[in-house]
Protein backbone atom coordinates (compact mmCIF):
# COMPACT_ATOMS: atom_id res chain seq x y z
CA UNK A 1 0.00 0.00 0.00
CA UNK A 2 1.30 3.43 -0.94
CA UNK A 3 0.35 6.50 1.11
CA UNK A 4 1.44 9.14 -1.39
CA UNK A 5 0.48 7.82 -4.80
CA UNK A 6 -3.07 7.20 -5.88
CA UNK A 7 -4.17 3.71 -6.76
CA UNK A 8 -5.74 2.72 -10.05
CA UNK A 9 -9.10 4.26 -10.84
CA UNK A 10 -10.90 0.89 -10.84
CA UNK A 11 -10.51 0.77 -7.06
CA UNK A 12 -13.52 2.00 -5.07
CA UNK A 13 -13.07 5.31 -3.31
CA UNK A 14 -13.65 6.06 0.39
CA UNK A 15 -13.72 9.74 1.40
CA UNK A 16 -13.32 9.92 5.17
CA UNK A 17 -13.58 13.03 7.34
CA UNK A 18 -14.45 13.45 11.04
CA UNK A 19 -17.99 14.58 10.27
CA UNK A 20 -18.80 12.28 7.33
CA UNK A 21 -17.84 9.28 5.25
CA UNK A 22 -18.59 9.01 1.54
CA UNK A 23 -18.43 5.62 -0.13
CA UNK A 24 -20.31 3.87 -2.88
CA UNK A 25 -22.12 7.04 -3.90
CA UNK A 26 -23.61 7.43 -0.41
CA UNK A 27 -22.69 10.04 2.21
CA UNK A 28 -23.18 9.39 5.92
CA UNK A 29 -22.89 11.84 8.81
CA UNK A 30 -20.53 10.56 11.50
CA UNK A 31 -20.41 13.08 14.35
CA UNK A 32 -21.08 16.72 15.23
CA UNK A 33 -18.50 19.20 13.97
CA UNK A 34 -15.55 19.32 16.34
CA UNK A 35 -12.20 21.08 16.60
CA UNK A 36 -10.56 17.90 17.94
CA UNK A 37 -11.60 15.09 15.60
CA UNK A 38 -11.10 11.47 16.50
CA UNK A 39 -11.04 8.57 14.03
CA UNK A 40 -14.32 6.71 13.38
CA UNK A 41 -15.04 3.42 15.07
CA UNK A 42 -14.58 0.06 13.36
CA UNK A 43 -18.34 -0.38 13.34
CA UNK A 44 -18.85 2.89 11.46
CA UNK A 45 -16.20 1.99 8.89
CA UNK A 46 -17.67 -1.48 8.44
CA UNK A 47 -21.11 -0.05 7.69
CA UNK A 48 -19.65 2.29 5.06
CA UNK A 49 -17.44 -0.35 3.42
CA UNK A 50 -20.24 -2.88 3.15
CA UNK A 51 -21.88 -0.59 0.59
CA UNK A 52 -18.91 -0.98 -1.77
CA UNK A 53 -18.25 -3.82 -4.22
CA UNK A 54 -15.67 -6.31 -3.03
CA UNK A 55 -12.16 -5.45 -4.12
CA UNK A 56 -9.43 -2.86 -3.50
CA UNK A 57 -10.23 0.61 -2.20
CA UNK A 58 -8.35 3.89 -2.12
CA UNK A 59 -9.00 6.25 0.75
CA UNK A 60 -8.91 10.03 0.93
CA UNK A 61 -8.80 11.03 4.60
CA UNK A 62 -8.87 14.24 6.59
CA UNK A 63 -5.58 16.13 6.75
CA UNK A 64 -5.59 15.97 10.57
CA UNK A 65 -5.32 12.17 10.44
CA UNK A 66 -2.40 12.23 7.98
CA UNK A 67 -0.24 15.27 8.83
CA UNK A 68 2.18 16.22 6.07
CA UNK A 69 5.55 17.92 6.12
CA UNK A 70 7.59 19.56 3.35
CA UNK A 71 11.34 19.33 3.94
CA UNK A 72 13.74 21.51 1.97
CA UNK A 73 17.50 21.51 1.34
CA UNK A 74 17.94 17.82 2.16
CA UNK A 75 21.20 17.38 0.28
CA UNK A 76 21.86 13.81 1.38
CA UNK A 77 19.81 11.13 3.12
CA UNK A 78 20.96 7.81 4.59
CA UNK A 79 20.80 4.78 2.37
CA UNK A 80 18.98 1.54 3.06
CA UNK A 81 16.86 1.08 6.20
CA UNK A 82 18.49 4.16 7.73
CA UNK A 83 16.56 6.39 5.33
CA UNK A 84 13.19 5.38 6.75
CA UNK A 85 14.47 5.89 10.30
CA UNK A 86 15.80 9.34 9.39
CA UNK A 87 12.53 10.55 7.92
CA UNK A 88 10.48 9.09 10.75
CA UNK A 89 12.71 10.91 13.24
CA UNK A 90 12.44 14.22 11.36
CA UNK A 91 8.68 13.82 11.06
CA UNK A 92 7.95 13.00 14.70
CA UNK A 93 10.39 15.60 16.03
CA UNK A 94 9.13 18.43 13.82
CA UNK A 95 5.46 17.73 14.53
CA UNK A 96 6.07 16.87 18.22
CA UNK A 97 4.29 13.52 17.94
CA UNK A 98 4.61 10.93 20.71
CA UNK A 99 2.61 7.98 19.39
CA UNK A 100 4.37 5.62 16.92
CA UNK A 101 3.92 6.81 13.34
CA UNK A 102 3.99 5.18 9.93
CA UNK A 103 5.82 7.65 7.69
CA UNK A 104 6.35 7.63 3.93
CA UNK A 105 8.57 9.98 1.96
CA UNK A 106 8.33 11.20 -1.62
CA UNK A 107 11.31 12.87 -3.30
CA UNK A 108 10.56 16.18 -5.03
CA UNK A 109 12.75 18.48 -7.10
CA UNK A 110 15.42 20.80 -5.68
CA UNK A 111 16.41 18.56 -2.74
CA UNK A 112 12.91 18.64 -1.25
CA UNK A 113 10.94 15.78 0.30
CA UNK A 114 7.27 15.41 1.10
CA UNK A 115 6.51 13.36 4.22
CA UNK A 116 3.08 12.03 5.13
CA UNK A 117 2.45 9.99 8.23
CA UNK A 118 -0.24 8.38 10.30
CA UNK A 119 -0.69 7.02 13.79
CA UNK A 120 0.28 3.34 13.54
CA UNK A 121 -2.58 2.09 15.71
CA UNK A 122 -5.22 3.90 13.64
CA UNK A 123 -3.65 2.82 10.37
CA UNK A 124 -3.44 -0.82 11.42
CA UNK A 125 -7.05 -0.77 12.60
CA UNK A 126 -8.25 0.62 9.26
CA UNK A 127 -6.17 -1.86 7.28
CA UNK A 128 -7.50 -4.79 9.31
CA UNK A 129 -11.14 -3.66 9.06
CA UNK A 130 -10.95 -3.14 5.30
CA UNK A 131 -9.15 -6.43 4.71
CA UNK A 132 -11.59 -8.38 6.86
CA UNK A 133 -14.51 -7.04 4.81
CA UNK A 134 -12.85 -7.87 1.49
CA UNK A 135 -12.15 -4.21 0.62
CA UNK A 136 -8.35 -4.02 1.14
CA UNK A 137 -6.83 -0.54 1.16
CA UNK A 138 -4.65 0.09 -1.87
CA UNK A 139 -3.75 3.69 -0.98
CA UNK A 140 -4.20 6.21 1.82
CA UNK A 141 -3.95 9.87 0.78
CA UNK A 142 -4.57 13.06 2.79
CA UNK A 143 -7.34 15.21 1.35
CA UNK A 144 -5.09 18.16 0.48
CA UNK A 145 -2.80 15.93 -1.60
CA UNK A 146 -5.71 14.33 -3.45
CA UNK A 147 -6.98 17.80 -4.37
CA UNK A 148 -3.48 19.07 -5.21
CA UNK A 149 -2.77 16.16 -7.54
CA UNK A 150 -5.88 17.01 -9.54
CA UNK A 151 -5.48 20.78 -9.62
CA UNK A 152 -1.83 21.83 -9.69
CA UNK A 153 -0.80 19.89 -12.85
CA UNK A 154 -3.59 21.62 -14.82
CA UNK A 155 -2.43 25.13 -13.89
CA UNK A 156 0.10 27.06 -15.95
CA UNK A 157 0.72 29.73 -13.27
CA UNK A 158 1.59 29.48 -9.56
CA UNK A 159 -1.42 29.05 -7.30
CA UNK A 160 -2.59 28.28 -3.80
CA UNK A 161 -5.02 25.68 -2.44
CA UNK A 162 -6.95 25.54 0.82
CA UNK A 163 -8.16 22.13 1.97
CA UNK A 164 -10.60 22.85 4.79
CA UNK A 165 -12.66 20.90 7.31
CA UNK A 166 -15.60 22.57 9.08
CA UNK A 167 -15.09 22.65 12.86
CA UNK A 168 -18.31 24.30 13.98
CA UNK A 169 -19.38 27.91 14.55
CA UNK A 170 -18.31 28.90 11.04
CA UNK A 171 -14.65 28.01 11.65
CA UNK A 172 -12.35 25.72 9.66
CA UNK A 173 -9.18 23.72 10.21
CA UNK A 174 -7.01 22.53 7.35
CA UNK A 175 -4.10 22.90 4.99
CA UNK A 176 -2.58 25.53 2.72
CA UNK A 177 -0.56 24.24 -0.22
CA UNK A 178 1.04 26.35 -2.95
CA UNK A 179 2.82 25.49 -6.17
CA UNK A 180 5.04 26.95 -8.84
CA UNK A 181 6.76 24.32 -10.97
CA UNK A 182 6.02 21.93 -8.08
CA UNK A 183 5.00 22.08 -4.42
CA UNK A 184 6.56 25.23 -2.94
CA UNK A 185 4.79 25.70 0.39
CA UNK A 186 2.82 23.49 2.78
CA UNK A 187 1.30 24.74 6.03
CA UNK A 188 -1.25 23.03 8.24
CA UNK A 189 -3.40 24.42 11.04
CA UNK A 190 -5.33 21.99 13.27
CA UNK A 191 -6.70 24.94 15.26
CA UNK A 192 -9.91 26.26 13.65
CA UNK A 193 -10.34 29.84 12.47
CA UNK A 194 -13.07 31.82 10.73
CA UNK A 195 -12.60 32.55 7.00
CA UNK A 196 -11.66 36.17 7.75
CA UNK A 197 -8.93 35.02 10.12
CA UNK A 198 -7.73 32.44 7.62
CA UNK A 199 -7.42 35.16 5.02
CA UNK A 200 -5.69 37.78 7.16
CA UNK A 201 -3.48 35.57 9.35
CA UNK A 202 -2.69 32.63 7.08
CA UNK A 203 -3.41 33.16 3.39
CA UNK A 204 -2.16 36.72 2.85
CA UNK A 205 1.09 36.28 4.88
CA UNK A 206 1.77 33.07 2.94
CA UNK A 207 1.12 34.88 -0.34
CA UNK A 208 3.53 37.65 0.71
CA UNK A 209 6.21 35.04 1.48
CA UNK A 210 5.69 33.37 -1.88
CA UNK A 211 5.93 36.74 -3.62
CA UNK A 212 9.36 37.29 -2.02
CA UNK A 213 10.38 33.82 -3.22
CA UNK A 214 9.26 34.64 -6.80
CA UNK A 215 6.33 32.21 -6.60
CA UNK A 216 3.48 34.68 -6.11
CA UNK A 217 0.15 32.83 -6.45
CA UNK A 218 -2.18 33.96 -9.22
CA UNK A 219 -5.28 32.37 -7.73
CA UNK A 220 -6.65 30.86 -4.54
CA UNK A 221 -8.67 27.63 -4.77
CA UNK A 222 -10.80 26.85 -1.72
CA UNK A 223 -12.31 23.47 -0.94
CA UNK A 224 -14.53 22.84 2.08
CA UNK A 225 -16.10 26.29 2.56
CA UNK A 226 -19.40 27.47 1.10
CA UNK A 227 -18.30 31.13 1.01
CA UNK A 228 -15.08 33.10 1.27
CA UNK A 229 -14.24 36.78 1.85
CA UNK A 230 -12.94 38.77 -1.09
CA UNK A 231 -9.34 39.94 -1.37
CA UNK A 232 -6.77 41.06 -3.92
CA UNK A 233 -6.08 37.38 -4.65
CA UNK A 234 -8.57 35.98 -7.19
CA UNK A 235 -10.51 33.23 -5.43
CA UNK A 236 -12.53 30.28 -6.67
CA UNK A 237 -14.63 27.93 -4.54
CA UNK A 238 -14.32 24.31 -5.60
CA UNK A 239 -17.52 22.23 -5.93
CA UNK A 240 -18.47 20.38 -2.78
CA UNK A 241 -19.64 17.27 -4.60
CA UNK A 242 -16.16 16.13 -5.61
CA UNK A 243 -16.34 13.00 -3.40
CA UNK A 244 -19.59 11.98 -5.08
CA UNK A 245 -18.17 12.52 -8.56
CA UNK A 246 -15.10 10.38 -7.87
CA UNK A 247 -17.06 7.70 -6.03
CA UNK A 248 -19.23 7.19 -9.09
QUIQUI-V369047 format. One record per backbone hydrogen bond with DSSP energy under -1.0 kcal/mol. NH is the residue of the N-H (numbers start at 1). CO is the residue of the C=O. Records with the same first field share a line. If there is no record, write none. Layout:
NH: CO  CO
//
This chain:
2: 138
11: 8
12: 56
14: 58
15: 22
16: 60
17: 20
21: 28
22: 15
23: 26
26: 23
28: 21
30: 19
45: 41
46: 42
47: 43
48: 44
49: 45
50: 46
51: 48
52: 49
55: 134
57: 136
58: 12
59: 139
60: 14
61: 141
62: 16
65: 62
69: 115
71: 113
74: 111
75: 73
83: 80
85: 81
86: 82
87: 83
88: 84
89: 85
90: 86
91: 87
92: 88
93: 89
94: 90
95: 91
97: 92
102: 118
104: 116
106: 114
108: 112
113: 71
114: 106
115: 69
116: 104
117: 67
118: 102
120: 100
123: 119
124: 120
125: 121
126: 122
127: 123
128: 124
129: 125
130: 126
131: 127
132: 128
133: 129
134: 131
135: 130
138: 57
141: 59
143: 61
146: 142
147: 143
148: 144
149: 145
151: 147
152: 148
154: 151
155: 152
159: 179
160: 219
161: 177
162: 221
163: 175
164: 223
165: 173
167: 171
171: 168
172: 193
173: 165
174: 189
175: 163
176: 187
177: 161
178: 185
179: 159
180: 182
184: 178
185: 178
187: 176
189: 174
193: 172
198: 194
199: 195
200: 196
201: 197
202: 198
203: 198
204: 199
206: 202
207: 203
208: 204
209: 205
210: 206
211: 207
212: 208
213: 209
214: 211
215: 210
218: 158
220: 234
221: 160
222: 236
223: 162
236: 220
238: 222
245: 241
246: 242
247: 243
248: 244
//
